[in-house]
Amino acid sequence: MKNHEYMTAEIREHLEATQTLTETVFLDKIEQAAAMIIDTINNGKKLLLFGNGGSASDAQHIAAEFTGRYVRERRGLPAIALTTDTSALTAIGNDYGFAAVFARQVEALAQEGDLVIGISTSGNSENVVAGLFEAKNRGCRLIGLSGADGGMVSVICDVTLNVNSKVTARVQEMHILVGHLLCSATDRMFAPADKP
């Protein structure tokens, strides 16, 4: 016998989390974040993204949508996920500790006016928070993607897109949806008018 109850429960949780993204306050924050991304690129600056585990994958996924394309044909946009260089991650982790893996890369790569996106489902991942603090000290603007009560990410960032859920899987599902919405807004700005 098949028991679909647990699947149905998870799908309902997903739909409830998705519904919270349609609230005007949240949509306004997404628009604000998208405007920051567009302004950063228009000013010749870049995006740096990072997170742990599933959030590392999200950082890479979102960065790839910017450098490649999301849906519409347009030029490549400058975005780097700080989760992809295993040599940097392991060397920094070994020499300075895991809490420094993003802050040290931000120190090396970030320039004033860049935009840094830190992703943490709890809002309190030590290395994400440290990376954001380093970026703030370097004159970068900050966007946070978080969950639960937003944690330290919501305190540090200029804009925090905080998913109102304590379930990690639901927060991660919403983060990639939010990332796609940011990519869609950016596509609309940079895609030539004659391209679909």
C-alpha positions in Angstrom: 0.0 0.0 0.0 1.2 3.4 -0.8 1.1 6.1 1.9 1.2 9.5 0.4 0.3 11.4 3.6 3.9 12.5 4.3 4.3 13.7 0.7 1.0 15.6 0.8 2.1 17.2 4.1 5.4 18.4 2.6 3.7 19.7 -0.5 1.2 21.7 1.7 4.1 23.1 3.7 5.8 24.2 0.5 2.6 25.8 -0.8 2.1 27.7 2.5 5.7 28.9 2.4 5.2 30.0 -1.2 2.1 31.9 -0.3 4.0 34.1 2.2 6.2 35.3 -0.7 3.2 36.9 -2.3 2.7 39.3 0.6 3.3 42.9 -0.5 6.0 43.5 2.1 8.1 40.6 0.8 7.5 41.5 -2.9 8.7 45.1 -2.1 11.9 43.7 -0.6 12.5 41.5 -3.7 12.1 44.6 -5.9 14.4 46.5 -3.6 17.0 43.7 -3.8 16.6 43.5 -7.6 17.2 47.3 -7.9 20.4 46.9 -5.9 21.6 44.2 -8.2 20.8 46.2 -11.3 22.4 49.3 -9.9 25.6 47.4 -8.9 26.0 45.9 -12.5 25.2 49.3 -14.1 28.0 50.8 -12.0 30.5 48.2 -13.3 30.7 46.3 -10.1 30.1 42.6 -9.4 28.1 40.2 -7.2 29.6 37.8 -4.7 27.5 35.0 -3.3 28.0 32.4 -0.6 26.4 29.9 1.8 26.8 26.4 3.2 25.5 23.0 2.0 22.2 23.5 0.1 22.8 27.3 0.4 26.2 26.8 -1.3 24.4 25.1 -4.2 21.9 28.0 -4.3 24.8 30.5 -4.4 26.3 28.6 -7.3 23.0 28.2 -9.1 22.1 31.9 -8.8 25.6 33.0 -9.9 25.4 30.8 -12.9 22.0 32.3 -13.9 23.7 35.7 -13.9 26.9 34.8 -15.8 25.1 32.6 -18.3 21.5 33.6 -18.6 18.2 33.0 -16.8 15.6 32.9 -19.5 16.1 35.9 -21.8 19.1 36.3 -24.1 21.5 39.0 -22.8 25.1 39.7 -22.0 26.8 37.8 -19.2 26.7 39.5 -15.9 29.5 39.5 -13.3 28.6 37.1 -10.4 31.0 34.8 -8.5 30.0 32.1 -6.0 32.6 31.8 -3.3 31.8 28.2 -2.8 33.3 26.7 -5.9 37.1 26.9 -5.3 37.9 23.8 -3.3 41.6 24.8 -3.0 40.6 28.2 -1.5 38.0 26.7 0.8 40.3 24.0 2.2 43.4 26.1 2.5 41.5 28.9 4.3 39.7 26.4 6.4 42.9 24.6 7.3 44.9 27.8 8.0 42.3 30.1 9.6 39.3 27.9 10.5 36.0 27.2 8.7 34.5 30.4 10.1 36.9 32.4 7.8 36.3 30.6 4.5 34.1 33.4 3.1 35.5 36.4 4.9 39.0 35.7 3.6 37.7 35.4 0.0 35.7 38.6 0.4 38.9 40.4 1.7 40.7 39.2 -1.4 38.0 39.8 -4.0 35.5 42.4 -2.9 35.8 46.0 -3.9 33.8 49.0 -2.6 30.4 49.1 -4.4 30.2 45.4 -5.0 27.1 43.6 -3.9 27.4 40.6 -1.6 24.6 38.0 -1.1 24.9 35.8 1.9 22.6 32.8 2.2 21.8 31.1 5.5 18.6 29.2 6.3 19.0 30.0 10.0 20.4 33.5 9.5 23.2 32.7 11.9 25.8 30.6 10.0 29.1 31.8 11.5 31.1 31.9 8.2 28.2 33.6 6.3 27.9 36.2 9.1 31.7 36.7 9.1 31.7 37.1 5.3 28.9 39.7 5.4 30.7 41.7 8.1 33.9 41.7 6.1 31.9 42.9 3.0 30.3 45.7 5.0 33.7 46.8 6.2 34.9 47.0 2.6 32.0 49.2 1.5 29.9 46.6 -0.2 26.1 46.5 -0.1 24.5 43.4 1.4 21.5 41.2 0.6 20.7 38.3 2.9 18.5 35.3 2.2 17.5 33.7 5.5 14.8 31.8 7.3 13.2 31.6 10.8 13.6 35.0 12.5 16.4 36.1 10.1 19.1 35.9 12.8 22.3 38.0 12.5 21.9 38.1 8.7 18.8 40.4 9.1 20.8 42.7 11.4 23.8 43.1 9.1 22.2 43.3 5.6 20.8 46.3 3.8 17.9 44.0 2.6 17.0 40.6 4.0 14.7 38.3 2.1 13.6 36.3 5.1 11.4 33.2 4.5 9.0 32.8 7.4 9.6 29.2 8.1 11.8 27.1 10.5 11.8 24.1 8.2 15.2 24.1 6.4 13.9 22.3 3.3 11.1 24.8 2.9 13.4 27.8 3.4 15.8 26.4 0.7 12.9 25.8 -1.7 11.9 29.4 -1.3 15.4 30.7 -1.6 15.8 29.3 -5.1 12.4 30.8 -6.0 13.5 34.2 -4.7 16.8 33.8 -6.6 14.9 33.1 -9.8 12.7 36.2 -9.2 15.9 38.3 -8.8 17.3 36.8 -12.0 14.0 37.5 -13.8 14.0 41.1 -12.8 17.7 41.5 -13.9 17.0 39.7 -17.2 14.2 42.2 -18.0 16.6 45.1 -17.5 19.6 43.8 -19.5 18.0 41.8 -22.3 17.7 43.7 -25.5 14.1 44.7 -26.4 14.1 42.6 -29.5 15.0 39.4 -27.7 12.3 37.1 -26.1 
